[in-house]
Amino acid sequence: MNRFPKLTPLSRHFFARRADLVAPALLGKLLVRRLDNGVVLMGRIVETEAYLGPEDPASHSIRRRSAAAQHIWGPPGFAYVYLCMGMYYCLNVVVEPEGRGGCVLLRAVEPLTGLETMRLHRPRARTDYELCSGPGKLCQAFAITAKLNKADMTAGDLVIAEAEKIQFALGVSPRIGISKAVDWPLRFYMAGNPYVSHPNKPQVTKRAV
């Protein structure tokens, strides 16, 4: 059931493609979360990272076989939320056809709706630019924890929805904070957007979108 009648969640078909195709296609889309008290949080996705299937040594489809990660190999469009270094949560969406084990990490969003609540969730953020400018910050601002692991992101209280198209330059760089396949250009972001994390990361490619 669509809990956001004025928005159109992305279809499962959208996510059933290669991670390196889905990741840049998610830029500009809307991350939407309905809290238990009815407050709606929404932000524009401005930075993602692709994690491929079994050929990607940095992917959890190789490194993790826990019960919490088994659905990575299942149907696309579901949330994969994990605790990084025992400190903060990261939100991924499962992509690629079933059995492949691909994911896209949401690294940063531009907050649009529910900023007062996000500020309460992120009291250490000095400015609104810091509310969601990183995967851990994003999860804190949107109150995303392991309880949302395996959530269907095409329906329910946590979805990625269509948005009005905007023009932007696409930045591409290696992924951040990994120790394997460190030079693979699988980080995608809106170049020049002040809400991305690590804006000075060396850029490999930029093209108009």
C-alpha positions as CSV (number, residue, x, y, z in Angstrom):
1,M,0.0,0.0,0.0
2,N,1.3,3.5,-0.9
3,R,1.5,5.4,2.4
4,F,2.3,8.6,0.5
5,P,-0.6,9.2,-1.9
6,K,0.9,12.3,-3.5
7,L,4.1,10.5,-4.3
8,T,4.9,7.6,-6.7
9,P,7.3,5.1,-5.2
10,L,9.8,3.6,-7.6
11,S,8.8,0.2,-8.9
12,R,10.7,-3.1,-8.2
13,H,11.5,-3.2,-11.9
14,F,13.5,0.1,-11.5
15,F,15.8,-1.7,-9.0
16,A,16.2,-4.9,-11.0
17,R,19.2,-3.6,-12.9
18,R,22.9,-3.4,-12.5
19,A,24.0,-1.5,-9.4
20,D,26.2,0.8,-11.4
21,L,23.1,1.8,-13.5
22,V,20.7,2.2,-10.5
23,A,23.1,4.2,-8.4
24,P,23.3,7.3,-10.7
25,A,19.7,6.9,-11.6
26,L,18.7,7.4,-8.0
27,L,20.2,10.9,-7.9
28,G,17.4,13.4,-7.7
29,K,14.9,10.9,-6.4
30,L,13.2,11.3,-3.0
31,L,13.9,9.3,0.1
32,V,10.7,9.4,2.2
33,R,10.2,8.1,5.7
34,R,7.0,8.2,7.8
35,L,7.7,8.1,11.6
36,D,5.5,6.3,14.0
37,N,4.0,9.7,15.1
38,G,3.0,10.5,11.6
39,V,5.8,13.0,10.8
40,V,7.0,12.7,7.3
41,L,10.7,13.2,6.5
42,M,11.8,13.7,3.0
43,G,15.1,14.5,1.1
44,R,16.5,14.5,-2.4
45,I,19.1,11.9,-2.9
46,V,22.4,13.6,-3.9
47,E,25.0,10.9,-3.4
48,T,25.1,7.1,-3.9
49,E,27.6,4.2,-4.2
50,A,27.2,1.0,-6.2
51,Y,28.1,-2.4,-4.8
52,L,28.1,-5.0,-7.4
53,G,27.4,-8.7,-7.1
54,P,30.0,-11.5,-6.4
55,E,32.6,-9.9,-8.7
56,D,32.9,-6.9,-6.3
57,P,35.4,-7.6,-3.4
58,A,34.0,-4.7,-1.4
59,S,30.4,-6.0,-1.6
60,H,28.7,-7.5,1.4
61,S,27.4,-10.3,-0.9
62,I,30.9,-11.7,-0.6
63,R,31.8,-10.7,2.9
64,R,28.5,-11.2,4.9
65,R,26.4,-14.3,5.2
66,S,24.5,-13.4,8.3
67,A,20.7,-13.8,8.6
68,A,20.4,-10.0,8.5
69,A,22.0,-9.9,5.1
70,Q,20.5,-13.0,3.4
71,H,17.9,-10.9,1.6
72,I,20.7,-9.2,-0.4
73,W,20.3,-12.1,-2.8
74,G,16.5,-11.9,-2.9
75,P,14.2,-9.7,-4.9
76,P,15.3,-6.1,-5.5
77,G,13.8,-3.0,-3.9
78,F,14.2,-4.0,-0.2
79,A,16.2,-2.1,2.4
80,Y,19.5,-3.5,3.7
81,V,20.4,-1.7,6.9
82,Y,23.6,-2.6,8.7
83,L,25.6,-1.3,11.6
84,C,29.0,0.0,10.5
85,M,31.9,-0.4,12.8
86,G,29.5,-0.8,15.7
87,M,28.8,2.9,15.6
88,Y,26.2,4.0,13.0
89,Y,23.7,2.6,10.5
90,C,24.0,2.6,6.8
91,L,21.0,2.4,4.4
92,N,21.3,0.4,1.2
93,V,18.6,-0.7,-1.3
94,V,18.9,-4.2,-2.8
95,V,19.3,-4.0,-6.6
96,E,20.0,-6.3,-9.6
97,P,18.0,-9.4,-10.4
98,E,17.3,-11.9,-7.7
99,G,20.4,-14.0,-6.9
100,R,23.0,-11.4,-7.8
101,G,23.5,-9.7,-4.4
102,G,23.9,-6.1,-5.6
103,C,23.2,-3.0,-3.4
104,V,23.3,0.7,-3.7
105,L,24.3,2.7,-0.6
106,L,22.6,6.0,0.0
107,R,25.4,8.3,1.1
108,A,23.7,11.7,1.3
109,V,20.4,13.5,0.8
110,E,19.4,17.1,0.6
111,P,16.7,17.5,3.4
112,L,13.4,18.9,2.1
113,T,10.7,18.1,4.6
114,G,10.7,17.6,8.4
115,L,13.9,19.5,9.1
116,E,12.9,20.4,12.6
117,T,12.6,16.7,13.4
118,M,15.9,15.9,11.7
119,R,17.6,18.6,13.8
120,L,16.3,16.9,16.9
121,H,17.7,13.6,15.7
122,R,21.1,15.2,14.8
123,P,21.7,17.7,17.6
124,R,25.5,17.8,16.8
125,A,24.9,19.1,13.2
126,R,26.1,22.6,13.2
127,T,24.2,23.5,10.0
128,D,21.5,22.0,7.9
129,Y,24.2,21.0,5.3
130,E,25.5,18.5,7.9
131,L,22.1,16.9,8.7
132,C,22.3,14.2,6.0
133,S,25.8,14.6,4.4
134,G,27.0,11.0,5.0
135,P,25.5,7.6,5.3
136,G,25.5,7.5,9.1
137,K,24.2,11.1,9.4
138,L,21.4,10.3,6.9
139,C,20.3,7.3,9.0
140,Q,20.4,9.4,12.2
141,A,18.4,12.2,10.7
142,F,15.7,9.8,9.2
143,A,15.7,7.6,12.4
144,I,16.7,4.6,10.3
145,T,17.9,1.6,12.4
146,A,18.1,-2.2,12.0
147,K,14.3,-2.3,12.6
148,L,14.0,-1.2,9.0
149,N,16.2,-3.9,7.6
150,K,14.3,-5.8,4.9
151,A,11.7,-3.1,4.6
152,D,10.0,-2.9,1.2
153,M,11.2,0.4,-0.3
154,T,8.6,0.3,-3.0
155,A,5.7,0.5,-0.4
156,G,5.3,1.2,3.3
157,D,6.8,3.8,5.6
158,L,10.3,4.0,3.9
159,V,10.3,4.4,0.2
160,I,12.2,6.0,-2.7
161,A,9.9,8.0,-4.8
162,E,9.8,9.7,-8.2
163,A,10.6,13.4,-8.2
164,E,10.5,16.3,-10.6
165,K,13.5,16.1,-12.8
166,I,16.2,18.7,-12.2
167,Q,19.3,19.5,-14.2
168,F,22.7,18.7,-12.6
169,A,26.2,17.7,-13.5
170,L,27.0,14.1,-12.5
171,G,30.2,13.5,-10.5
172,V,31.8,10.1,-10.4
173,S,34.7,9.0,-8.2
174,P,36.0,6.0,-6.3
175,R,34.0,4.8,-3.3
176,I,34.8,6.0,0.2
177,G,35.9,4.1,3.3
178,I,36.6,0.7,1.8
179,S,39.8,-1.3,1.6
180,K,39.2,-3.4,-1.5
181,A,38.5,-2.3,-5.1
182,V,39.4,1.2,-3.9
183,D,39.9,2.6,-7.4
184,W,36.6,1.5,-8.9
185,P,34.6,4.6,-10.0
186,L,31.3,3.6,-8.4
187,R,30.5,6.7,-6.3
188,F,28.0,9.0,-7.9
189,Y,26.9,12.5,-6.8
190,M,25.5,15.8,-7.8
191,A,28.6,17.8,-8.5
192,G,28.6,21.1,-6.7
193,N,25.7,20.2,-4.4
194,P,26.5,21.4,-0.9
195,Y,24.8,18.4,0.8
196,V,27.1,15.7,-0.5
197,S,29.8,14.2,1.7
198,H,33.5,14.6,0.9
199,P,32.8,17.2,-1.8
200,N,36.5,17.5,-2.6
201,K,37.0,13.8,-3.4
202,P,38.9,13.6,-6.7
203,Q,36.4,13.4,-9.6
204,V,36.8,10.9,-12.4
205,T,34.0,12.0,-14.7
206,K,31.4,14.7,-14.9
207,R,28.6,14.9,-17.5
208,A,25.3,16.8,-17.7
209,V,22.1,15.0,-16.7
